Amino acid sequence: QLPMIIIRAAAEATGNTGYSELRLLGRRLSALADALAVGLLYLIGRRLYHHRIALTGAALSALAVMQIQQSHFMTVDNFGTFCTMLALYAAVRIAAQPPLARPAPESGYRLVPAAAGWFALFGAAAGMALACKVNLLPLTGMVAVAAFLSIADLKLRYKSDPSRIFGGTALLLVLSAFIALLAFRITQPMSFRAPQ
């Protein structure tokens, strides 16, 4: 339902509420979501590999016929793909940096504020992806994989503190899940409507 809400809100804001205008506006917004997803694909490729591979991946995605066709028919797929790519970019950022820092060996762990932001962004993007297409539910498990990758080095380096490491990371996973549920609740209101 999220893509329909976005298209209708944009139509109301711009005064394009007629059938032909609404259809063309929906095509433009779907194409914009696709272009933003290609940009996110480039950022993911650049962070994981390097510029040439990122550019190759983005070019292959930009030239794919499926996304162009989905934009033409104004389907929800490009909006869902954009939200999925945003969540995956947040997961890549989560995996790249430990969510907890230990300034000195004798001190305890502290939460890295930027890490909490990436967990929150993942939750919001995953919730919005589910509001576009419910079959994107497996995406929500990616945050656990990214969190495990982010703490693997800490776990090996400080074997005496596994409960603090897992406890802090579990708190961030709960934050991500809460924000995903909140984003889904806000962007998919029909799922919570009474049957009558």
Beta strands, then each sheet from edge to edge (+ up, - down):
strand 1: 100-101
strand 2: 110-111
sheet 1: 1+ 2-
end
